[in-house]
């Protein structure tokens, strides 16, 4: 698939452009947030550009099917003719991985 997003490079992919007076990293009371370097005085975001990029991404994503119908047909045929085989160890490992992921950090 060709890349439909053109003219977007490296650091300005999120629509960040130079401007003045940014205070995004300030904590309560106007002080710098702890552990966060203060932003350059020229940081700003171009919300219209970011929205345009998000709209374009959504349009492209909408054209991609959520399911590959050819793969589904192949799997159905393999199940129907008995040639589909499941590796029980691999299936168990994948289920355990999913459970571990759903449990989150430190099991809870």
KOLTI-36722 format. One record per residue: y, x, z of N, C-alpha, C in turn; residue number from 1; chain. Coordinates in nm, 3 decimals, decimal comma, always signed. Layout:
<nodes>
n.c2 = Y n.c1 = X n.c3 = Z ca.c2 = Y ca.c1 = X ca.c3 = Z c.c2 = Y c.c1 = X c.c3 = Z drenvo = NUM zaza = A
...
</nodes>
This chain:
<nodes>
n.c2 = -0,117 n.c1 = +0,085 n.c3 = +0,000 ca.c2 = +0,000 ca.c1 = +0,000 ca.c3 = +0,000 c.c2 = +0,123 c.c1 = +0,089 c.c3 = +0,000 drenvo = 1 zaza = A
n.c2 = +0,218 n.c1 = +0,058 n.c3 = -0,081 ca.c2 = +0,342 ca.c1 = +0,135 ca.c3 = -0,088 c.c2 = +0,426 c.c1 = +0,108 c.c3 = +0,035 drenvo = 2 zaza = A
n.c2 = +0,505 n.c1 = +0,207 n.c3 = +0,076 ca.c2 = +0,592 ca.c1 = +0,193 ca.c3 = +0,192 c.c2 = +0,717 c.c1 = +0,116 c.c3 = +0,152 drenvo = 3 zaza = A
n.c2 = +0,735 n.c1 = -0,009 n.c3 = +0,201 ca.c2 = +0,851 ca.c1 = -0,088 ca.c3 = +0,161 c.c2 = +0,979 c.c1 = -0,051 c.c3 = +0,234 drenvo = 4 zaza = A
n.c2 = +0,971 n.c1 = +0,031 n.c3 = +0,338 ca.c2 = +1,089 ca.c1 = +0,069 ca.c3 = +0,413 c.c2 = +1,143 c.c1 = +0,199 c.c3 = +0,355 drenvo = 5 zaza = A
n.c2 = +1,259 n.c1 = +0,190 n.c3 = +0,294 ca.c2 = +1,318 ca.c1 = +0,307 ca.c3 = +0,231 c.c2 = +1,451 c.c1 = +0,339 c.c3 = +0,296 drenvo = 6 zaza = A
n.c2 = +1,489 n.c1 = +0,464 n.c3 = +0,292 ca.c2 = +1,618 ca.c1 = +0,504 ca.c3 = +0,348 c.c2 = +1,617 c.c1 = +0,520 c.c3 = +0,498 drenvo = 7 zaza = A
n.c2 = +1,499 n.c1 = +0,516 n.c3 = +0,561 ca.c2 = +1,488 ca.c1 = +0,532 ca.c3 = +0,705 c.c2 = +1,416 c.c1 = +0,663 c.c3 = +0,730 drenvo = 8 zaza = A
n.c2 = +1,479 n.c1 = +0,750 n.c3 = +0,807 ca.c2 = +1,417 ca.c1 = +0,880 ca.c3 = +0,834 c.c2 = +1,419 c.c1 = +0,909 c.c3 = +0,983 drenvo = 9 zaza = A
n.c2 = +1,326 n.c1 = +0,990 n.c3 = +1,028 ca.c2 = +1,315 ca.c1 = +1,044 ca.c3 = +1,163 c.c2 = +1,384 c.c1 = +0,969 c.c3 = +1,273 drenvo = 10 zaza = A
n.c2 = +1,492 n.c1 = +1,026 n.c3 = +1,327 ca.c2 = +1,553 ca.c1 = +0,973 ca.c3 = +1,448 c.c2 = +1,630 c.c1 = +0,844 c.c3 = +1,427 drenvo = 11 zaza = A
n.c2 = +1,670 n.c1 = +0,812 n.c3 = +1,304 ca.c2 = +1,746 ca.c1 = +0,688 ca.c3 = +1,287 c.c2 = +1,658 c.c1 = +0,571 c.c3 = +1,247 drenvo = 12 zaza = A
n.c2 = +1,525 n.c1 = +0,583 n.c3 = +1,267 ca.c2 = +1,432 ca.c1 = +0,475 ca.c3 = +1,233 c.c2 = +1,458 c.c1 = +0,352 c.c3 = +1,319 drenvo = 13 zaza = A
n.c2 = +1,515 n.c1 = +0,370 n.c3 = +1,438 ca.c2 = +1,543 ca.c1 = +0,256 ca.c3 = +1,525 c.c2 = +1,686 c.c1 = +0,208 c.c3 = +1,508 drenvo = 14 zaza = A
n.c2 = +1,757 n.c1 = +0,261 n.c3 = +1,411 ca.c2 = +1,893 ca.c1 = +0,215 ca.c3 = +1,387 c.c2 = +1,995 c.c1 = +0,279 c.c3 = +1,477 drenvo = 15 zaza = A
n.c2 = +1,965 n.c1 = +0,394 n.c3 = +1,536 ca.c2 = +2,059 ca.c1 = +0,461 ca.c3 = +1,625 c.c2 = +2,161 c.c1 = +0,536 c.c3 = +1,540 drenvo = 16 zaza = A
n.c2 = +2,289 n.c1 = +0,512 n.c3 = +1,569 ca.c2 = +2,396 ca.c1 = +0,576 ca.c3 = +1,493 c.c2 = +2,502 c.c1 = +0,626 c.c3 = +1,589 drenvo = 17 zaza = A
n.c2 = +2,576 n.c1 = +0,731 n.c3 = +1,551 ca.c2 = +2,681 ca.c1 = +0,783 ca.c3 = +1,639 c.c2 = +2,793 c.c1 = +0,681 c.c3 = +1,661 drenvo = 18 zaza = A
n.c2 = +2,842 n.c1 = +0,675 n.c3 = +1,784 ca.c2 = +2,958 ca.c1 = +0,592 ca.c3 = +1,820 c.c2 = +3,012 c.c1 = +0,647 c.c3 = +1,950 drenvo = 19 zaza = A
n.c2 = +3,088 n.c1 = +0,567 n.c3 = +2,024 ca.c2 = +3,145 ca.c1 = +0,622 ca.c3 = +2,148 c.c2 = +3,124 c.c1 = +0,528 c.c3 = +2,265 drenvo = 20 zaza = A
n.c2 = +3,123 n.c1 = +0,588 n.c3 = +2,388 ca.c2 = +3,125 ca.c1 = +0,511 ca.c3 = +2,512 c.c2 = +2,995 c.c1 = +0,449 c.c3 = +2,557 drenvo = 21 zaza = A
n.c2 = +2,879 n.c1 = +0,506 n.c3 = +2,527 ca.c2 = +2,752 ca.c1 = +0,446 ca.c3 = +2,568 c.c2 = +2,728 c.c1 = +0,471 c.c3 = +2,716 drenvo = 22 zaza = A
n.c2 = +2,671 n.c1 = +0,372 n.c3 = +2,786 ca.c2 = +2,638 ca.c1 = +0,387 ca.c3 = +2,928 c.c2 = +2,500 c.c1 = +0,331 c.c3 = +2,958 drenvo = 23 zaza = A
n.c2 = +2,408 n.c1 = +0,341 n.c3 = +2,864 ca.c2 = +2,276 ca.c1 = +0,280 ca.c3 = +2,878 c.c2 = +2,195 c.c1 = +0,335 c.c3 = +2,993 drenvo = 24 zaza = A
n.c2 = +2,213 n.c1 = +0,460 n.c3 = +3,033 ca.c2 = +2,132 ca.c1 = +0,519 ca.c3 = +3,138 c.c2 = +2,197 c.c1 = +0,517 c.c3 = +3,275 drenvo = 25 zaza = A
n.c2 = +2,298 n.c1 = +0,434 n.c3 = +3,294 ca.c2 = +2,363 ca.c1 = +0,426 ca.c3 = +3,424 c.c2 = +2,284 c.c1 = +0,335 c.c3 = +3,516 drenvo = 26 zaza = A
n.c2 = +2,276 n.c1 = +0,376 n.c3 = +3,641 ca.c2 = +2,209 ca.c1 = +0,296 ca.c3 = +3,742 c.c2 = +2,308 c.c1 = +0,201 c.c3 = +3,808 drenvo = 27 zaza = A
n.c2 = +2,269 n.c1 = +0,141 n.c3 = +3,921 ca.c2 = +2,358 ca.c1 = +0,049 ca.c3 = +3,993 c.c2 = +2,485 c.c1 = +0,120 c.c3 = +4,037 drenvo = 28 zaza = A
n.c2 = +2,596 n.c1 = +0,053 n.c3 = +4,029 ca.c2 = +2,723 ca.c1 = +0,109 ca.c3 = +4,072 c.c2 = +2,784 c.c1 = +0,206 c.c3 = +3,973 drenvo = 29 zaza = A
n.c2 = +2,730 n.c1 = +0,214 n.c3 = +3,852 ca.c2 = +2,787 ca.c1 = +0,299 ca.c3 = +3,750 c.c2 = +2,747 c.c1 = +0,445 c.c3 = +3,760 drenvo = 30 zaza = A
n.c2 = +2,653 n.c1 = +0,478 n.c3 = +3,848 ca.c2 = +2,608 ca.c1 = +0,616 ca.c3 = +3,862 c.c2 = +2,493 c.c1 = +0,642 c.c3 = +3,766 drenvo = 31 zaza = A
n.c2 = +2,472 n.c1 = +0,769 n.c3 = +3,734 ca.c2 = +2,362 ca.c1 = +0,804 ca.c3 = +3,644 c.c2 = +2,230 c.c1 = +0,770 c.c3 = +3,710 drenvo = 32 zaza = A
n.c2 = +2,137 n.c1 = +0,709 n.c3 = +3,634 ca.c2 = +2,005 ca.c1 = +0,675 ca.c3 = +3,686 c.c2 = +1,932 c.c1 = +0,802 c.c3 = +3,725 drenvo = 33 zaza = A
n.c2 = +1,861 n.c1 = +0,799 n.c3 = +3,837 ca.c2 = +1,793 ca.c1 = +0,918 ca.c3 = +3,888 c.c2 = +1,684 c.c1 = +0,962 c.c3 = +3,792 drenvo = 34 zaza = A
n.c2 = +1,680 n.c1 = +1,092 n.c3 = +3,761 ca.c2 = +1,578 ca.c1 = +1,148 ca.c3 = +3,675 c.c2 = +1,600 c.c1 = +1,124 c.c3 = +3,527 drenvo = 35 zaza = A
n.c2 = +1,714 n.c1 = +1,066 n.c3 = +3,492 ca.c2 = +1,743 ca.c1 = +1,037 ca.c3 = +3,351 c.c2 = +1,871 c.c1 = +1,110 c.c3 = +3,313 drenvo = 36 zaza = A
n.c2 = +1,862 n.c1 = +1,190 n.c3 = +3,209 ca.c2 = +1,981 ca.c1 = +1,261 ca.c3 = +3,164 c.c2 = +2,082 c.c1 = +1,162 c.c3 = +3,108 drenvo = 37 zaza = A
n.c2 = +2,209 n.c1 = +1,183 n.c3 = +3,133 ca.c2 = +2,309 ca.c1 = +1,091 ca.c3 = +3,079 c.c2 = +2,309 c.c1 = +1,099 c.c3 = +2,926 drenvo = 38 zaza = A
n.c2 = +2,333 n.c1 = +0,988 n.c3 = +2,859 ca.c2 = +2,332 ca.c1 = +0,989 ca.c3 = +2,713 c.c2 = +2,453 c.c1 = +1,064 c.c3 = +2,658 drenvo = 39 zaza = A
n.c2 = +2,439 n.c1 = +1,107 n.c3 = +2,536 ca.c2 = +2,554 ca.c1 = +1,167 ca.c3 = +2,468 c.c2 = +2,660 c.c1 = +1,059 c.c3 = +2,455 drenvo = 40 zaza = A
n.c2 = +2,785 n.c1 = +1,099 n.c3 = +2,458 ca.c2 = +2,895 ca.c1 = +1,003 ca.c3 = +2,452 c.c2 = +2,899 c.c1 = +0,927 c.c3 = +2,320 drenvo = 41 zaza = A
n.c2 = +2,818 n.c1 = +0,968 n.c3 = +2,222 ca.c2 = +2,825 ca.c1 = +0,904 ca.c3 = +2,091 c.c2 = +2,702 c.c1 = +0,821 c.c3 = +2,057 drenvo = 42 zaza = A
n.c2 = +2,614 n.c1 = +0,788 n.c3 = +2,155 ca.c2 = +2,495 ca.c1 = +0,709 ca.c3 = +2,126 c.c2 = +2,528 c.c1 = +0,560 c.c3 = +2,122 drenvo = 43 zaza = A
n.c2 = +2,474 n.c1 = +0,493 n.c3 = +2,022 ca.c2 = +2,487 ca.c1 = +0,349 ca.c3 = +2,011 c.c2 = +2,374 c.c1 = +0,299 c.c3 = +1,923 drenvo = 44 zaza = A
n.c2 = +2,347 n.c1 = +0,171 n.c3 = +1,925 ca.c2 = +2,241 ca.c1 = +0,113 ca.c3 = +1,843 c.c2 = +2,301 c.c1 = +0,014 c.c3 = +1,744 drenvo = 45 zaza = A
n.c2 = +2,253 n.c1 = +0,018 n.c3 = +1,623 ca.c2 = +2,296 ca.c1 = -0,077 ca.c3 = +1,522 c.c2 = +2,195 c.c1 = -0,191 c.c3 = +1,522 drenvo = 46 zaza = A
n.c2 = +2,226 n.c1 = -0,295 n.c3 = +1,598 ca.c2 = +2,134 ca.c1 = -0,406 ca.c3 = +1,617 c.c2 = +2,103 c.c1 = -0,477 c.c3 = +1,486 drenvo = 47 zaza = A
n.c2 = +2,201 n.c1 = -0,492 n.c3 = +1,401 ca.c2 = +2,180 ca.c1 = -0,560 ca.c3 = +1,272 c.c2 = +2,079 c.c1 = -0,483 c.c3 = +1,187 drenvo = 48 zaza = A
n.c2 = +2,090 n.c1 = -0,349 n.c3 = +1,187 ca.c2 = +1,995 ca.c1 = -0,269 ca.c3 = +1,109 c.c2 = +1,855 c.c1 = -0,279 c.c3 = +1,168 drenvo = 49 zaza = A
n.c2 = +1,844 n.c1 = -0,273 n.c3 = +1,301 ca.c2 = +1,714 ca.c1 = -0,284 ca.c3 = +1,365 c.c2 = +1,653 c.c1 = -0,420 c.c3 = +1,335 drenvo = 50 zaza = A
n.c2 = +1,732 n.c1 = -0,527 n.c3 = +1,343 ca.c2 = +1,682 ca.c1 = -0,661 ca.c3 = +1,314 c.c2 = +1,634 c.c1 = -0,670 c.c3 = +1,170 drenvo = 51 zaza = A
n.c2 = +1,708 n.c1 = -0,609 n.c3 = +1,078 ca.c2 = +1,667 ca.c1 = -0,609 ca.c3 = +0,938 c.c2 = +1,534 c.c1 = -0,538 c.c3 = +0,919 drenvo = 52 zaza = A
n.c2 = +1,516 n.c1 = -0,425 n.c3 = +0,987 ca.c2 = +1,388 ca.c1 = -0,352 ca.c3 = +0,979 c.c2 = +1,274 c.c1 = -0,434 c.c3 = +1,038 drenvo = 53 zaza = A
n.c2 = +1,299 n.c1 = -0,499 n.c3 = +1,152 ca.c2 = +1,195 ca.c1 = -0,583 ca.c3 = +1,213 c.c2 = +1,158 c.c1 = -0,700 c.c3 = +1,122 drenvo = 54 zaza = A
n.c2 = +1,258 n.c1 = -0,761 n.c3 = +1,060 ca.c2 = +1,231 ca.c1 = -0,870 ca.c3 = +0,966 c.c2 = +1,145 c.c1 = -0,823 c.c3 = +0,850 drenvo = 55 zaza = A
n.c2 = +1,175 n.c1 = -0,704 n.c3 = +0,798 ca.c2 = +1,099 ca.c1 = -0,649 ca.c3 = +0,687 c.c2 = +0,955 c.c1 = -0,620 c.c3 = +0,730 drenvo = 56 zaza = A
n.c2 = +0,938 n.c1 = -0,563 n.c3 = +0,849 ca.c2 = +0,804 ca.c1 = -0,535 ca.c3 = +0,900 c.c2 = +0,726 c.c1 = -0,665 c.c3 = +0,916 drenvo = 57 zaza = A
n.c2 = +0,790 n.c1 = -0,767 n.c3 = +0,970 ca.c2 = +0,723 ca.c1 = -0,897 ca.c3 = +0,988 c.c2 = +0,682 c.c1 = -0,957 c.c3 = +0,854 drenvo = 58 zaza = A
n.c2 = +0,767 n.c1 = -0,945 n.c3 = +0,752 ca.c2 = +0,734 ca.c1 = -0,998 ca.c3 = +0,620 c.c2 = +0,613 c.c1 = -0,927 c.c3 = +0,561 drenvo = 59 zaza = A
n.c2 = +0,610 n.c1 = -0,794 n.c3 = +0,574 ca.c2 = +0,497 ca.c1 = -0,718 ca.c3 = +0,521 c.c2 = +0,370 c.c1 = -0,751 c.c3 = +0,599 drenvo = 60 zaza = A
n.c2 = +0,381 n.c1 = -0,758 n.c3 = +0,731 ca.c2 = +0,265 ca.c1 = -0,788 ca.c3 = +0,815 c.c2 = +0,209 c.c1 = -0,927 c.c3 = +0,784 drenvo = 61 zaza = A
n.c2 = +0,296 n.c1 = -1,020 n.c3 = +0,749 ca.c2 = +0,252 ca.c1 = -1,157 ca.c3 = +0,719 c.c2 = +0,167 c.c1 = -1,163 c.c3 = +0,592 drenvo = 62 zaza = A
n.c2 = +0,181 n.c1 = -1,063 n.c3 = +0,505 ca.c2 = +0,103 ca.c1 = -1,064 ca.c3 = +0,380 c.c2 = -0,035 c.c1 = -1,001 c.c3 = +0,397 drenvo = 63 zaza = A
n.c2 = -0,060 n.c1 = -0,937 n.c3 = +0,511 ca.c2 = -0,189 ca.c1 = -0,872 ca.c3 = +0,535 c.c2 = -0,279 c.c1 = -0,971 c.c3 = +0,608 drenvo = 64 zaza = A
n.c2 = -0,396 n.c1 = -1,000 n.c3 = +0,552 ca.c2 = -0,484 ca.c1 = -1,096 ca.c3 = +0,618 c.c2 = -0,535 c.c1 = -1,044 c.c3 = +0,752 drenvo = 65 zaza = A
n.c2 = -0,548 n.c1 = -1,132 n.c3 = +0,850 ca.c2 = -0,596 ca.c1 = -1,094 ca.c3 = +0,981 c.c2 = -0,745 c.c1 = -1,061 c.c3 = +0,977 drenvo = 66 zaza = A
n.c2 = -0,815 n.c1 = -1,116 n.c3 = +0,879 ca.c2 = -0,958 ca.c1 = -1,096 ca.c3 = +0,864 c.c2 = -0,986 c.c1 = -1,050 c.c3 = +0,722 drenvo = 67 zaza = A
n.c2 = -1,078 n.c1 = -0,955 n.c3 = +0,708 ca.c2 = -1,119 ca.c1 = -0,908 ca.c3 = +0,576 c.c2 = -1,232 c.c1 = -0,998 c.c3 = +0,528 drenvo = 68 zaza = A
n.c2 = -1,202 n.c1 = -1,093 n.c3 = +0,439 ca.c2 = -1,304 ca.c1 = -1,189 ca.c3 = +0,397 c.c2 = -1,426 c.c1 = -1,123 c.c3 = +0,331 drenvo = 69 zaza = A
n.c2 = -1,405 n.c1 = -1,012 n.c3 = +0,261 ca.c2 = -1,519 ca.c1 = -0,944 ca.c3 = +0,197 c.c2 = -1,612 c.c1 = -0,886 c.c3 = +0,303 drenvo = 70 zaza = A
n.c2 = -1,555 n.c1 = -0,826 n.c3 = +0,408 ca.c2 = -1,638 ca.c1 = -0,769 ca.c3 = +0,515 c.c2 = -1,713 c.c1 = -0,880 c.c3 = +0,589 drenvo = 71 zaza = A
n.c2 = -1,648 n.c1 = -0,993 n.c3 = +0,611 ca.c2 = -1,713 ca.c1 = -1,106 ca.c3 = +0,677 c.c2 = -1,832 c.c1 = -1,153 c.c3 = +0,593 drenvo = 72 zaza = A
n.c2 = -1,812 n.c1 = -1,163 n.c3 = +0,464 ca.c2 = -1,921 ca.c1 = -1,207 ca.c3 = +0,375 c.c2 = -2,037 c.c1 = -1,108 c.c3 = +0,379 drenvo = 73 zaza = A
n.c2 = -2,005 n.c1 = -0,978 n.c3 = +0,380 ca.c2 = -2,111 ca.c1 = -0,875 ca.c3 = +0,387 c.c2 = -2,189 c.c1 = -0,887 c.c3 = +0,518 drenvo = 74 zaza = A
n.c2 = -2,119 n.c1 = -0,906 n.c3 = +0,629 ca.c2 = -2,187 ca.c1 = -0,919 ca.c3 = +0,758 c.c2 = -2,272 c.c1 = -1,046 c.c3 = +0,763 drenvo = 75 zaza = A
n.c2 = -2,221 n.c1 = -1,155 n.c3 = +0,713 ca.c2 = -2,298 ca.c1 = -1,280 ca.c3 = +0,710 c.c2 = -2,427 c.c1 = -1,263 c.c3 = +0,630 drenvo = 76 zaza = A
n.c2 = -2,415 n.c1 = -1,196 n.c3 = +0,516 ca.c2 = -2,532 ca.c1 = -1,174 ca.c3 = +0,432 c.c2 = -2,634 c.c1 = -1,085 c.c3 = +0,503 drenvo = 77 zaza = A
n.c2 = -2,586 n.c1 = -0,979 n.c3 = +0,568 ca.c2 = -2,676 ca.c1 = -0,888 ca.c3 = +0,639 c.c2 = -2,746 c.c1 = -0,959 c.c3 = +0,755 drenvo = 78 zaza = A
n.c2 = -2,675 n.c1 = -1,046 n.c3 = +0,826 ca.c2 = -2,736 ca.c1 = -1,123 ca.c3 = +0,934 c.c2 = -2,838 c.c1 = -1,220 c.c3 = +0,877 drenvo = 79 zaza = A
n.c2 = -2,802 n.c1 = -1,286 n.c3 = +0,768 ca.c2 = -2,892 ca.c1 = -1,385 ca.c3 = +0,706 c.c2 = -3,021 c.c1 = -1,322 c.c3 = +0,655 drenvo = 80 zaza = A
n.c2 = -3,010 n.c1 = -1,202 n.c3 = +0,596 ca.c2 = -3,132 ca.c1 = -1,142 ca.c3 = +0,540 c.c2 = -3,203 c.c1 = -1,049 c.c3 = +0,639 drenvo = 81 zaza = A
n.c2 = -3,151 n.c1 = -1,040 n.c3 = +0,762 ca.c2 = -3,218 ca.c1 = -0,963 ca.c3 = +0,866 c.c2 = -3,194 c.c1 = -0,814 c.c3 = +0,861 drenvo = 82 zaza = A
n.c2 = -3,104 n.c1 = -0,768 n.c3 = +0,777 ca.c2 = -3,079 ca.c1 = -0,623 ca.c3 = +0,767 c.c2 = -2,972 c.c1 = -0,573 c.c3 = +0,864 drenvo = 83 zaza = A
n.c2 = -2,905 n.c1 = -0,662 n.c3 = +0,933 ca.c2 = -2,803 ca.c1 = -0,622 ca.c3 = +1,029 c.c2 = -2,871 c.c1 = -0,576 c.c3 = +1,158 drenvo = 84 zaza = A
n.c2 = -2,838 n.c1 = -0,455 n.c3 = +1,202 ca.c2 = -2,898 ca.c1 = -0,399 ca.c3 = +1,322 c.c2 = -2,788 c.c1 = -0,366 c.c3 = +1,423 drenvo = 85 zaza = A
n.c2 = -2,818 n.c1 = -0,393 n.c3 = +1,549 ca.c2 = -2,724 ca.c1 = -0,363 ca.c3 = +1,657 c.c2 = -2,781 c.c1 = -0,248 c.c3 = +1,739 drenvo = 86 zaza = A
n.c2 = -2,698 n.c1 = -0,148 n.c3 = +1,767 ca.c2 = -2,736 ca.c1 = -0,039 ca.c3 = +1,855 c.c2 = -2,701 c.c1 = -0,084 c.c3 = +1,997 drenvo = 87 zaza = A
n.c2 = -2,800 n.c1 = -0,116 n.c3 = +2,080 ca.c2 = -2,770 ca.c1 = -0,171 ca.c3 = +2,213 c.c2 = -2,691 c.c1 = -0,075 c.c3 = +2,302 drenvo = 88 zaza = A
n.c2 = -2,714 n.c1 = +0,056 n.c3 = +2,287 ca.c2 = -2,640 ca.c1 = +0,153 ca.c3 = +2,368 c.c2 = -2,492 c.c1 = +0,156 c.c3 = +2,329 drenvo = 89 zaza = A
n.c2 = -2,467 n.c1 = +0,152 n.c3 = +2,200 ca.c2 = -2,329 ca.c1 = +0,151 ca.c3 = +2,152 c.c2 = -2,258 c.c1 = +0,023 c.c3 = +2,193 drenvo = 90 zaza = A
n.c2 = -2,328 n.c1 = -0,090 n.c3 = +2,182 ca.c2 = -2,268 ca.c1 = -0,218 ca.c3 = +2,221 c.c2 = -2,236 c.c1 = -0,219 c.c3 = +2,370 drenvo = 91 zaza = A
n.c2 = -2,328 n.c1 = -0,168 n.c3 = +2,452 ca.c2 = -2,305 ca.c1 = -0,164 ca.c3 = +2,597 c.c2 = -2,188 c.c1 = -0,073 c.c3 = +2,631 drenvo = 92 zaza = A
n.c2 = -2,179 n.c1 = +0,042 n.c3 = +2,563 ca.c2 = -2,068 ca.c1 = +0,134 ca.c3 = +2,588 c.c2 = -1,935 c.c1 = +0,069 c.c3 = +2,551 drenvo = 93 zaza = A
n.c2 = -1,931 n.c1 = +0,001 n.c3 = +2,438 ca.c2 = -1,807 ca.c1 = -0,064 ca.c3 = +2,396 c.c2 = -1,766 c.c1 = -0,174 c.c3 = +2,493 drenvo = 94 zaza = A
n.c2 = -1,863 n.c1 = -0,251 n.c3 = +2,542 ca.c2 = -1,831 ca.c1 = -0,354 ca.c3 = +2,641 c.c2 = -1,778 c.c1 = -0,292 c.c3 = +2,770 drenvo = 95 zaza = A
n.c2 = -1,839 n.c1 = -0,182 n.c3 = +2,814 ca.c2 = -1,793 ca.c1 = -0,113 ca.c3 = +2,935 c.c2 = -1,651 c.c1 = -0,059 c.c3 = +2,914 drenvo = 96 zaza = A
n.c2 = -1,625 n.c1 = -0,005 n.c3 = +2,795 ca.c2 = -1,491 ca.c1 = +0,046 ca.c3 = +2,764 c.c2 = -1,388 c.c1 = -0,065 c.c3 = +2,770 drenvo = 97 zaza = A
n.c2 = -1,421 n.c1 = -0,180 n.c3 = +2,716 ca.c2 = -1,329 ca.c1 = -0,295 ca.c3 = +2,718 c.c2 = -1,303 c.c1 = -0,338 c.c3 = +2,862 drenvo = 98 zaza = A
n.c2 = -1,409 n.c1 = -0,347 n.c3 = +2,943 ca.c2 = -1,393 ca.c1 = -0,385 ca.c3 = +3,083 c.c2 = -1,304 c.c1 = -0,285 c.c3 = +3,157 drenvo = 99 zaza = A
n.c2 = -1,325 n.c1 = -0,156 n.c3 = +3,130 ca.c2 = -1,245 ca.c1 = -0,052 ca.c3 = +3,195 c.c2 = -1,098 c.c1 = -0,064 c.c3 = +3,153 drenvo = 100 zaza = A
n.c2 = -1,075 n.c1 = -0,091 n.c3 = +3,025 ca.c2 = -0,938 ca.c1 = -0,107 ca.c3 = +2,975 c.c2 = -0,872 c.c1 = -0,230 c.c3 = +3,039 drenvo = 101 zaza = A
n.c2 = -0,945 n.c1 = -0,341 n.c3 = +3,047 ca.c2 = -0,889 ca.c1 = -0,463 ca.c3 = +3,103 c.c2 = -0,862 c.c1 = -0,450 c.c3 = +3,253 drenvo = 102 zaza = A
n.c2 = -0,942 n.c1 = -0,370 n.c3 = +3,322 ca.c2 = -0,923 ca.c1 = -0,350 ca.c3 = +3,465 c.c2 = -0,794 c.c1 = -0,274 c.c3 = +3,493 drenvo = 103 zaza = A
n.c2 = -0,748 n.c1 = -0,192 n.c3 = +3,398 ca.c2 = -0,625 ca.c1 = -0,118 ca.c3 = +3,416 c.c2 = -0,646 c.c1 = +0,008 c.c3 = +3,498 drenvo = 104 zaza = A
n.c2 = -0,535 n.c1 = +0,074 n.c3 = +3,531 ca.c2 = -0,543 ca.c1 = +0,199 ca.c3 = +3,606 c.c2 = -0,606 c.c1 = +0,178 c.c3 = +3,743 drenvo = 105 zaza = A
n.c2 = -0,686 n.c1 = +0,271 n.c3 = +3,785 ca.c2 = -0,750 ca.c1 = +0,272 ca.c3 = +3,918 c.c2 = -0,833 c.c1 = +0,148 c.c3 = +3,944 drenvo = 106 zaza = A
n.c2 = -0,887 n.c1 = +0,089 n.c3 = +3,836 ca.c2 = -0,979 ca.c1 = -0,022 ca.c3 = +3,851 c.c2 = -0,917 c.c1 = -0,151 c.c3 = +3,898 drenvo = 107 zaza = A
n.c2 = -0,787 n.c1 = -0,166 n.c3 = +3,889 ca.c2 = -0,734 ca.c1 = -0,291 ca.c3 = +3,939 c.c2 = -0,602 c.c1 = -0,320 c.c3 = +3,890 drenvo = 108 zaza = A
</nodes>
